[in-house]
Amino acid sequence: MRIVAQYLLLAAIATTGCGQQVPSAADFAAQRQRMVEQQLKPRGIKDECVLAAMARVPREEFVPADVKTSSYDDEAAPHKSPANSQKRSLTR
């Protein structure tokens, strides 16, 4: 019975995202502004059209749900390519 309870607890934690909440639209907007100010401008990007576009485009809309909170991190976004997602046989 104890093992069943442990599995149920694990399932409950997994389905609730360990208590994490998805940031609101306002939170994402603030993250976009920080990205422009703390990542782009310090790297010498000065074109106002580029900065305005980066401040406007909702990056979180272009990534899978499980990585939306990392949309504005200063690192490459994880992705799956067809070559990585399934093995293909060369001798079909």
Buried (B, 14 or more C-beta within 10 A) or exposed (E): EEEEEEEEEEEEEEEEEEEEEEBEEEEBBEBBEEBBEEBBEEEEEEEEEEBEEBBEEEBBEEBEEEEBBEBBEEEEEEEEEEEEEEEEEEEE
